[in-house]
Amino acid sequence: MGLFSRLRFWATTNRIGPDIPLTHWMLHFPGLARSLALRKLGRFGEGSAIRPFSYLIETRHIEIGERVVIRPHTMLMADDVGRIVIGNDVLIGAGVHVYVNNHRFDKRDVKIVDQGYFPSEDVVVEDDVWIGANAILLPGVRVGRHSVIAAGSVVTKSVEPFSVYGGVPARKIKSI
């Protein structure tokens, strides 16, 4: 890939992250980061920010509400079918991963690498949620309003509103 082809790809791809150096440097400057997010994301609310070293894949299918900060080393991985929707006033710790699809592995006679993916499912985080550092949200999960996901948890099923979930896999710890 030639230099001009690479520059064109970096400028037009639906992706933000350190592997896209033409735009990644913009995340170090709040005004430029906001401009980049408004241009690339499906929605980017007032008072929100994306920190350097975050990865956002298939950005046009990512919606971020108001007063949300995407911290370093967080990965939001949407695709051309599955969306990631984050409500308002959501706290997201560093290193959180959100995925809308997963590898197939259900055919014993086919190597996993050759099986492709399960169908994509949206991930929705409602308003007023705290997701602790290094938590993982898997396809199809909905995190209910005013809930907490403990650091390091793996969320495989939807989370009830007004509750605390933690562990691997994440389970309800208590109601708020």
N, CA and C atoms as a LAMMPS dump frame, in Angstrom:
ITEM: TIMESTEP
0
ITEM: NUMBER OF ATOMS
528
ITEM: BOX BOUNDS ff ff ff
-5.0000000000000000e+02 5.0000000000000000e+02
-5.0000000000000000e+02 5.0000000000000000e+02
-5.0000000000000000e+02 5.0000000000000000e+02
ITEM: ATOMS id mol type element x y z
1 1 1 N 0.857 -1.174 0
2 1 2 C 0 0 0
3 1 3 C 0.899 1.232 0
4 2 1 N 0.689 2.119 -0.961
5 2 2 C 1.488 3.326 -1.067
6 2 3 C 1.108 4.345 0
7 3 1 N 1.953 5.346 0.126
8 3 2 C 1.747 6.37 1.142
9 3 3 C 0.41 7.081 0.97
10 4 1 N 0.065 7.479 -0.253
11 4 2 C -1.185 8.198 -0.463
12 4 3 C -2.397 7.305 -0.231
13 5 1 N -2.301 6.039 -0.597
14 5 2 C -3.387 5.095 -0.323
15 5 3 C -3.584 4.931 1.173
16 6 1 N -2.489 4.823 1.884
17 6 2 C -2.552 4.67 3.34
18 6 3 C -3.16 5.916 3.99
19 7 1 N -2.73 7.098 3.568
20 7 2 C -3.278 8.345 4.11
21 7 3 C -4.782 8.45 3.837
22 8 1 N -5.21 8.069 2.636
23 8 2 C -6.631 8.099 2.282
24 8 3 C -7.414 7.122 3.164
25 9 1 N -6.854 5.919 3.368
26 9 2 C -7.51 4.936 4.235
27 9 3 C -7.653 5.48 5.655
28 10 1 N -6.579 6.018 6.208
29 10 2 C -6.612 6.555 7.574
30 10 3 C -7.645 7.677 7.698
31 11 1 N -7.781 8.499 6.667
32 11 2 C -8.708 9.636 6.716
33 11 3 C -10.17 9.204 6.581
34 12 1 N -10.431 8.114 5.872
35 12 2 C -11.81 7.75 5.555
36 12 3 C -12.342 6.538 6.303
37 13 1 N -11.491 5.766 6.953
38 13 2 C -11.958 4.553 7.617
39 13 3 C -12.876 4.872 8.799
40 14 1 N -13.814 3.978 9.083
41 14 2 C -14.749 4.126 10.203
42 14 3 C -14.12 3.54 11.462
43 15 1 N -13.016 4.123 11.85
44 15 2 C -12.23 3.567 12.932
45 15 3 C -11.426 4.678 13.587
46 16 1 N -11.259 4.586 14.909
47 16 2 C -10.401 5.498 15.658
48 16 3 C -9.507 4.643 16.544
49 17 1 N -8.235 4.956 16.599
50 17 2 C -7.326 4.219 17.481
51 17 3 C -5.883 4.463 17.118
52 18 1 N -4.974 3.952 17.949
53 18 2 C -3.539 4.164 17.713
54 18 3 C -3.046 3.577 16.39
55 19 1 N -3.789 2.617 15.837
56 19 2 C -3.399 2.038 14.553
57 19 3 C -3.818 2.914 13.373
58 20 1 N -4.449 4.043 13.65
59 20 2 C -4.839 5.013 12.617
60 20 3 C -4.148 6.333 12.971
61 21 1 N -2.837 6.425 12.74
62 21 2 C -2.07 7.575 13.238
63 21 3 C -2.52 8.928 12.702
64 22 1 N -3.099 8.982 11.521
65 22 2 C -3.52 10.265 10.964
66 22 3 C -4.56 10.945 11.854
67 23 1 N -5.404 10.155 12.496
68 23 2 C -6.43 10.736 13.365
69 23 3 C -6.139 10.53 14.852
70 24 1 N -5.36 9.534 15.206
71 24 2 C -5.124 9.246 16.629
72 24 3 C -4.51 10.441 17.361
73 25 1 N -3.624 11.153 16.723
74 25 2 C -2.981 12.295 17.386
75 25 3 C -4.007 13.341 17.803
76 26 1 N -5.155 13.379 17.078
77 26 2 C -6.19 14.36 17.393
78 26 3 C -6.786 14.124 18.784
79 27 1 N -6.738 12.878 19.274
80 27 2 C -7.309 12.56 20.58
81 27 3 C -6.54 13.218 21.721
82 28 1 N -5.337 13.701 21.457
83 28 2 C -4.532 14.376 22.479
84 28 3 C -4.966 15.834 22.678
85 29 1 N -5.848 16.322 21.821
86 29 2 C -6.313 17.706 21.876
87 29 3 C -7.84 17.701 21.923
88 30 1 N -8.438 18.1 23.063
89 30 2 C -9.892 17.954 23.244
90 30 3 C -10.747 18.516 22.116
91 31 1 N -10.439 19.679 21.613
92 31 2 C -11.245 20.264 20.53
93 31 3 C -11.174 19.438 19.257
94 32 1 N -9.973 18.996 18.902
95 32 2 C -9.813 18.164 17.703
96 32 3 C -10.448 16.79 17.905
97 33 1 N -10.331 16.249 19.121
98 33 2 C -10.934 14.944 19.416
99 33 3 C -12.451 15.014 19.257
100 34 1 N -13.046 16.096 19.737
101 34 2 C -14.499 16.262 19.618
102 34 3 C -14.905 16.372 18.148
103 35 1 N -14.158 17.15 17.397
104 35 2 C -14.428 17.299 15.968
105 35 3 C -14.352 15.941 15.252
106 36 1 N -13.335 15.149 15.575
107 36 2 C -13.172 13.819 14.989
108 36 3 C -14.358 12.928 15.347
109 37 1 N -14.746 12.937 16.62
110 37 2 C -15.857 12.094 17.077
111 37 3 C -17.167 12.507 16.411
112 38 1 N -17.42 13.792 16.313
113 38 2 C -18.644 14.26 15.67
114 38 3 C -18.694 13.848 14.199
115 39 1 N -17.534 13.814 13.559
116 39 2 C -17.458 13.446 12.138
117 39 3 C -17.612 11.939 11.938
118 40 1 N -17.07 11.138 12.838
119 40 2 C -17.001 9.695 12.601
120 40 3 C -18.093 8.879 13.286
121 41 1 N -18.549 9.295 14.464
122 41 2 C -19.497 8.48 15.222
123 41 3 C -20.936 8.716 14.791
124 42 1 N -21.785 7.721 15.053
125 42 2 C -23.21 7.855 14.769
126 42 3 C -23.843 8.943 15.621
127 43 1 N -23.35 9.112 16.836
128 43 2 C -23.814 10.169 17.75
129 43 3 C -22.708 10.395 18.762
130 44 1 N -22.516 11.655 19.15
131 44 2 C -21.509 11.998 20.156
132 44 3 C -22.037 13.175 20.953
133 45 1 N -22.426 12.9 22.196
134 45 2 C -23.105 13.879 23.021
135 45 3 C -22.221 14.98 23.571
136 46 1 N -22.876 16.04 23.99
137 46 2 C -22.217 17.193 24.601
138 46 3 C -21.509 16.763 25.884
139 47 1 N -20.294 17.279 26.078
140 47 2 C -19.529 16.986 27.285
141 47 3 C -18.851 15.627 27.282
142 48 1 N -18.922 14.899 26.188
143 48 2 C -18.272 13.585 26.094
144 48 3 C -16.861 13.726 25.544
145 49 1 N -16.034 12.704 25.775
146 49 2 C -14.641 12.746 25.315
147 49 3 C -14.146 11.338 25.018
148 50 1 N -13.195 11.274 24.097
149 50 2 C -12.492 10.021 23.79
150 50 3 C -11.026 10.258 24.108
151 51 1 N -10.463 9.46 24.986
152 51 2 C -9.073 9.612 25.39
153 51 3 C -8.147 8.883 24.414
154 52 1 N -6.886 9.353 24.309
155 52 2 C -5.91 8.654 23.468
156 52 3 C -5.772 7.183 23.879
157 53 1 N -5.405 6.359 22.922
158 53 2 C -5.192 4.923 23.076
159 53 3 C -6.487 4.144 23.263
160 54 1 N -7.609 4.758 22.895
161 54 2 C -8.884 4.049 22.817
162 54 3 C -9.044 3.546 21.387
163 55 1 N -9.789 2.458 21.249
164 55 2 C -10.093 1.909 19.932
165 55 3 C -11.595 1.925 19.731
166 56 1 N -12.051 2.466 18.617
167 56 2 C -13.462 2.432 18.246
168 56 3 C -13.529 1.897 16.825
169 57 1 N -14.159 0.755 16.655
170 57 2 C -14.23 0.07 15.373
171 57 3 C -15.646 0.182 14.819
172 58 1 N -15.766 0.472 13.532
173 58 2 C -17.042 0.7 12.845
174 58 3 C -17.789 1.832 13.546
175 59 1 N -17.133 2.992 13.565
176 59 2 C -17.573 4.147 14.339
177 59 3 C -18.974 4.644 13.985
178 60 1 N -19.394 4.489 12.749
179 60 2 C -20.731 5.003 12.385
180 60 3 C -21.845 4.232 13.084
181 61 1 N -21.522 3.054 13.664
182 61 2 C -22.498 2.268 14.417
183 61 3 C -22.263 2.349 15.926
184 62 1 N -21.589 3.403 16.356
185 62 2 C -21.376 3.653 17.783
186 62 3 C -22.032 4.985 18.125
187 63 1 N -22.885 4.961 19.147
188 63 2 C -23.572 6.161 19.617
189 63 3 C -23.195 6.386 21.068
190 64 1 N -22.718 7.585 21.37
191 64 2 C -22.288 7.93 22.722
192 64 3 C -23.093 9.137 23.179
193 65 1 N -23.721 9.014 24.349
194 65 2 C -24.55 10.072 24.891
195 65 3 C -23.751 11.213 25.478
196 66 1 N -24.414 12.014 26.3
197 66 2 C -23.796 13.185 26.917
198 66 3 C -23.012 12.797 28.167
199 67 1 N -21.928 13.536 28.403
200 67 2 C -21.078 13.378 29.588
201 67 3 C -20.584 11.948 29.787
202 68 1 N -19.988 11.399 28.723
203 68 2 C -19.385 10.064 28.742
204 68 3 C -17.924 10.23 28.355
205 69 1 N -17.031 9.576 29.082
206 69 2 C -15.609 9.599 28.724
207 69 3 C -15.184 8.177 28.378
208 70 1 N -14.634 8.01 27.177
209 70 2 C -14.068 6.731 26.748
210 70 3 C -12.599 6.768 27.154
211 71 1 N -12.241 6.011 28.166
212 71 2 C -10.903 6.063 28.746
213 71 3 C -9.893 5.26 27.935
214 72 1 N -8.583 5.511 28.182
215 72 2 C -7.531 4.813 27.432
216 72 3 C -7.678 3.292 27.485
217 73 1 N -7.33 2.674 26.391
218 73 2 C -7.3 1.218 26.221
219 73 3 C -8.68 0.579 26.233
220 74 1 N -9.715 1.403 26.104
221 74 2 C -11.069 0.887 25.941
222 74 3 C -11.258 0.528 24.478
223 75 1 N -11.973 -0.581 24.218
224 75 2 C -12.252 -0.997 22.845
225 75 3 C -13.75 -1.144 22.661
226 76 1 N -14.306 -0.355 21.75
227 76 2 C -15.707 -0.457 21.364
228 76 3 C -15.725 -1.029 19.956
229 77 1 N -16.131 -2.28 19.83
230 77 2 C -16.022 -2.979 18.559
231 77 3 C -17.403 -3.3 17.99
232 78 1 N -17.957 -2.331 17.236
233 78 2 C -19.209 -2.54 16.512
234 78 3 C -18.873 -3.172 15.157
235 79 1 N -19.872 -3.442 14.365
236 79 2 C -19.624 -3.892 12.992
237 79 3 C -20.717 -3.343 12.097
238 80 1 N -20.799 -3.811 10.861
239 80 2 C -21.755 -3.236 9.925
240 80 3 C -23.201 -3.615 10.235
241 81 1 N -23.43 -4.513 11.203
242 81 2 C -24.775 -4.919 11.607
243 81 3 C -25.054 -4.515 13.058
244 82 1 N -24.142 -4.852 13.961
245 82 2 C -24.352 -4.614 15.383
246 82 3 C -23.896 -3.232 15.824
247 83 1 N -24.738 -2.587 16.657
248 83 2 C -24.434 -1.247 17.15
249 83 3 C -24.05 -1.293 18.623
250 84 1 N -23.325 -0.273 19.036
251 84 2 C -23.05 -0.03 20.449
252 84 3 C -23.691 1.311 20.774
253 85 1 N -24.603 1.305 21.756
254 85 2 C -25.308 2.52 22.151
255 85 3 C -25.02 2.752 23.629
256 86 1 N -24.422 3.894 23.932
257 86 2 C -24.088 4.258 25.302
258 86 3 C -24.898 5.494 25.656
259 87 1 N -25.646 5.412 26.759
260 87 2 C -26.521 6.502 27.175
261 87 3 C -25.768 7.679 27.757
262 88 1 N -26.485 8.528 28.48
263 88 2 C -25.924 9.723 29.108
264 88 3 C -25.364 9.4 30.489
265 89 1 N -24.364 10.175 30.895
266 89 2 C -23.808 10.097 32.251
267 89 3 C -23.3 8.698 32.587
268 90 1 N -22.594 8.083 31.661
269 90 2 C -22.034 6.747 31.867
270 90 3 C -20.551 6.878 32.182
271 91 1 N -20.124 6.239 33.278
272 91 2 C -18.711 6.186 33.647
273 91 3 C -18.127 4.884 33.108
274 92 1 N -17.044 4.995 32.349
275 92 2 C -16.409 3.818 31.758
276 92 3 C -14.953 3.813 32.186
277 93 1 N -14.546 2.774 32.914
278 93 2 C -13.166 2.657 33.36
279 93 3 C -12.237 2.345 32.203
280 94 1 N -10.951 2.455 32.46
281 94 2 C -9.94 2.151 31.435
282 94 3 C -9.974 0.661 31.09
283 95 1 N -9.709 0.37 29.827
284 95 2 C -9.567 -1.016 29.388
285 95 3 C -10.863 -1.788 29.245
286 96 1 N -11.997 -1.113 29.221
287 96 2 C -13.276 -1.799 29.028
288 96 3 C -13.381 -2.234 27.571
289 97 1 N -13.903 -3.434 27.333
290 97 2 C -14.1 -3.952 25.981
291 97 3 C -15.579 -4.238 25.773
292 98 1 N -16.107 -3.81 24.614
293 98 2 C -17.506 -4.046 24.253
294 98 3 C -17.51 -4.63 22.838
295 99 1 N -18.136 -5.797 22.694
296 99 2 C -18.164 -6.505 21.408
297 99 3 C -19.597 -6.802 20.983
298 100 1 N -19.879 -6.651 19.688
299 100 2 C -21.208 -6.968 19.162
300 100 3 C -21.256 -8.332 18.474
301 101 1 N -20.126 -8.975 18.295
302 101 2 C -20.131 -10.326 17.713
303 101 3 C -19.042 -11.182 18.341
304 102 1 N -19.099 -12.478 18.028
305 102 2 C -18.152 -13.425 18.6
306 102 3 C -17.896 -14.534 17.582
307 103 1 N -16.737 -15.15 17.67
308 103 2 C -16.375 -16.244 16.76
309 103 3 C -17.292 -17.444 16.953
310 104 1 N -17.607 -18.106 15.861
311 104 2 C -18.33 -19.39 15.927
312 104 3 C -17.346 -20.457 16.369
313 105 1 N -17.859 -21.457 17.045
314 105 2 C -17.027 -22.579 17.48
315 105 3 C -17.858 -23.835 17.638
316 106 1 N -19.083 -23.83 17.105
317 106 2 C -20.046 -24.891 17.367
318 106 3 C -19.967 -26.087 16.417
319 107 1 N -19.163 -26.028 15.38
320 107 2 C -19.062 -27.135 14.431
321 107 3 C -17.778 -27.919 14.72
322 108 1 N -17.94 -29.128 15.195
323 108 2 C -16.778 -29.936 15.595
324 108 3 C -15.891 -30.328 14.421
325 109 1 N -16.474 -30.433 13.23
326 109 2 C -15.725 -30.893 12.068
327 109 3 C -15.081 -29.746 11.271
328 110 1 N -15.215 -28.504 11.741
329 110 2 C -14.644 -27.34 11.068
330 110 3 C -13.732 -26.616 12.052
331 111 1 N -12.526 -26.284 11.603
332 111 2 C -11.613 -25.544 12.472
333 111 3 C -12.246 -24.218 12.877
334 112 1 N -12.037 -23.828 14.12
335 112 2 C -12.646 -22.602 14.632
336 112 3 C -12.291 -21.409 13.756
337 113 1 N -11.07 -21.327 13.309
338 113 2 C -10.639 -20.199 12.488
339 113 3 C -11.426 -20.1 11.18
340 114 1 N -12.01 -21.2 10.737
341 114 2 C -12.764 -21.228 9.483
342 114 3 C -14.276 -21.094 9.663
343 115 1 N -14.761 -20.961 10.904
344 115 2 C -16.205 -20.961 11.153
345 115 3 C -16.868 -19.595 11.053
346 116 1 N -16.107 -18.542 11.013
347 116 2 C -16.718 -17.213 10.921
348 116 3 C -17.239 -16.736 12.261
349 117 1 N -18.351 -15.977 12.217
350 117 2 C -18.889 -15.343 13.417
351 117 3 C -20.351 -15.703 13.629
352 118 1 N -20.786 -15.685 14.896
353 118 2 C -22.209 -15.737 15.208
354 118 3 C -22.824 -14.423 14.733
355 119 1 N -24.14 -14.385 14.51
356 119 2 C -24.765 -13.117 14.105
357 119 3 C -24.52 -12.019 15.145
358 120 1 N -24.319 -10.815 14.684
359 120 2 C -24.056 -9.676 15.566
360 120 3 C -25.315 -9.28 16.326
361 121 1 N -25.115 -8.787 17.546
362 121 2 C -26.213 -8.303 18.382
363 121 3 C -25.791 -6.984 19.01
364 122 1 N -26.711 -6.02 19.042
365 122 2 C -26.424 -4.718 19.645
366 122 3 C -26.071 -4.859 21.121
367 123 1 N -25.256 -3.927 21.596
368 123 2 C -24.982 -3.783 23.025
369 123 3 C -25.472 -2.389 23.417
370 124 1 N -26.304 -2.33 24.46
371 124 2 C -26.884 -1.069 24.901
372 124 3 C -26.539 -0.852 26.368
373 125 1 N -26.004 0.32 26.659
374 125 2 C -25.742 0.733 28.034
375 125 3 C -26.654 1.929 28.287
376 126 1 N -27.604 1.759 29.195
377 126 2 C -28.564 2.819 29.468
378 126 3 C -27.917 3.934 30.29
379 127 1 N -28.678 4.986 30.592
380 127 2 C -28.173 6.154 31.318
381 127 3 C -27.712 5.806 32.735
382 128 1 N -26.748 6.616 33.227
383 128 2 C -26.353 6.59 34.629
384 128 3 C -25.814 5.221 35.053
385 129 1 N -24.818 4.729 34.309
386 129 2 C -24.196 3.429 34.583
387 129 3 C -22.718 3.644 34.851
388 130 1 N -22.147 2.803 35.709
389 130 2 C -20.697 2.795 35.949
390 130 3 C -20.179 1.425 35.558
391 131 1 N -19.236 1.406 34.601
392 131 2 C -18.59 0.163 34.168
393 131 3 C -17.143 0.228 34.636
394 132 1 N -16.767 -0.666 35.546
395 132 2 C -15.428 -0.672 36.115
396 132 3 C -14.363 -1.071 35.111
397 133 1 N -13.129 -0.727 35.437
398 133 2 C -11.976 -0.983 34.563
399 133 3 C -11.887 -2.454 34.159
400 134 1 N -11.518 -2.666 32.91
401 134 2 C -11.256 -3.988 32.342
402 134 3 C -12.464 -4.917 32.31
403 135 1 N -13.657 -4.375 32.431
404 135 2 C -14.866 -5.185 32.264
405 135 3 C -15.05 -5.481 30.777
406 136 1 N -15.764 -6.564 30.489
407 136 2 C -16.042 -6.962 29.11
408 136 3 C -17.541 -7.152 28.97
409 137 1 N -18.124 -6.508 27.958
410 137 2 C -19.544 -6.67 27.639
411 137 3 C -19.643 -7.407 26.319
412 138 1 N -20.363 -8.525 26.325
413 138 2 C -20.459 -9.374 25.144
414 138 3 C -21.746 -9.112 24.364
415 139 1 N -21.848 -9.65 23.147
416 139 2 C -22.972 -9.341 22.261
417 139 3 C -24.342 -9.558 22.896
418 140 1 N -25.266 -8.639 22.58
419 140 2 C -26.651 -8.768 23.001
420 140 3 C -26.956 -8.27 24.397
421 141 1 N -25.959 -7.765 25.102
422 141 2 C -26.147 -7.333 26.487
423 141 3 C -26.802 -5.955 26.529
424 142 1 N -27.711 -5.784 27.48
425 142 2 C -28.295 -4.48 27.795
426 142 3 C -28.02 -4.249 29.275
427 143 1 N -27.361 -3.124 29.57
428 143 2 C -27.065 -2.771 30.952
429 143 3 C -28.098 -1.735 31.383
430 144 1 N -28.908 -2.11 32.361
431 144 2 C -30.008 -1.261 32.817
432 144 3 C -29.546 -0.005 33.528
433 145 1 N -30.413 0.967 33.54
434 145 2 C -30.191 2.283 34.126
435 145 3 C -29.726 2.18 35.581
436 146 1 N -28.799 3.09 35.941
437 146 2 C -28.297 3.246 37.308
438 146 3 C -27.753 1.924 37.871
439 147 1 N -26.946 1.237 37.035
440 147 2 C -26.327 -0.019 37.448
441 147 3 C -24.818 0.128 37.492
442 148 1 N -24.179 -0.832 38.15
443 148 2 C -22.728 -0.862 38.28
444 148 3 C -22.236 -2.225 37.83
445 149 1 N -21.19 -2.219 36.995
446 149 2 C -20.494 -3.434 36.587
447 149 3 C -19.127 -3.394 37.263
448 150 1 N -18.838 -4.369 38.1
449 150 2 C -17.577 -4.389 38.835
450 150 3 C -16.389 -4.542 37.884
451 151 1 N -15.262 -3.991 38.275
452 151 2 C -14.031 -4.092 37.479
453 151 3 C -13.698 -5.556 37.21
454 152 1 N -13.257 -5.824 35.988
455 152 2 C -12.825 -7.164 35.608
456 152 3 C -13.943 -8.148 35.333
457 153 1 N -15.184 -7.72 35.367
458 153 2 C -16.319 -8.614 35.134
459 153 3 C -16.489 -8.92 33.651
460 154 1 N -17.075 -10.072 33.368
461 154 2 C -17.433 -10.442 32.003
462 154 3 C -18.953 -10.565 31.958
463 155 1 N -19.591 -9.627 31.269
464 155 2 C -21.051 -9.56 31.227
465 155 3 C -21.538 -10.326 30.004
466 156 1 N -22.219 -11.452 30.256
467 156 2 C -22.704 -12.314 29.183
468 156 3 C -24.21 -12.22 29.008
469 157 1 N -24.908 -11.669 30.023
470 157 2 C -26.37 -11.532 29.987
471 157 3 C -26.745 -10.13 30.426
472 158 1 N -27.925 -9.714 30.076
473 158 2 C -28.371 -8.359 30.393
474 158 3 C -28.41 -8.119 31.904
475 159 1 N -28.216 -6.847 32.257
476 159 2 C -28.098 -6.412 33.644
477 159 3 C -29.359 -5.635 34.018
478 160 1 N -29.971 -6.002 35.144
479 160 2 C -31.175 -5.317 35.619
480 160 3 C -30.853 -3.879 36.019
481 161 1 N -31.814 -2.975 35.844
482 161 2 C -31.612 -1.606 36.337
483 161 3 C -31.43 -1.606 37.86
484 162 1 N -30.746 -0.599 38.358
485 162 2 C -30.557 -0.386 39.795
486 162 3 C -29.951 -1.608 40.485
487 163 1 N -28.867 -2.141 39.912
488 163 2 C -28.219 -3.282 40.527
489 163 3 C -26.719 -3.262 40.285
490 164 1 N -26.032 -4.08 41.064
491 164 2 C -24.584 -4.238 40.961
492 164 3 C -24.31 -5.66 40.496
493 165 1 N -23.494 -5.784 39.434
494 165 2 C -23.108 -7.084 38.905
495 165 3 C -21.595 -7.203 38.938
496 166 1 N -21.097 -8.418 39.171
497 166 2 C -19.661 -8.629 39.155
498 166 3 C -19.33 -10.096 38.969
499 167 1 N -18.085 -10.349 38.581
500 167 2 C -17.59 -11.715 38.444
501 167 3 C -17.472 -12.164 37.005
502 168 1 N -17.061 -13.44 36.879
503 168 2 C -16.878 -14.07 35.571
504 168 3 C -17.583 -15.414 35.603
505 169 1 N -18.726 -15.576 34.952
506 169 2 C -19.497 -14.504 34.321
507 169 3 C -20.156 -13.624 35.374
508 170 1 N -20.505 -12.416 34.975
509 170 2 C -21.081 -11.453 35.916
510 170 3 C -22.443 -11.942 36.409
511 171 1 N -22.638 -11.812 37.719
512 171 2 C -23.912 -12.171 38.358
513 171 3 C -24.345 -11.006 39.24
514 172 1 N -25.619 -10.965 39.53
515 172 2 C -26.139 -9.897 40.388
516 172 3 C -25.597 -10.077 41.796
517 173 1 N -25.008 -8.993 42.304
518 173 2 C -24.473 -8.992 43.669
519 173 3 C -25.488 -8.389 44.625
520 174 1 N -26.114 -7.284 44.203
521 174 2 C -27.13 -6.65 45.047
522 174 3 C -27.92 -5.647 44.241
523 175 1 N -29.036 -5.228 44.821
524 175 2 C -29.854 -4.151 44.254
525 175 3 C -29.382 -2.834 44.861
526 176 1 N -29.571 -1.763 44.124
527 176 2 C -29.21 -0.446 44.625
528 176 3 C -30.472 0.242 45.123
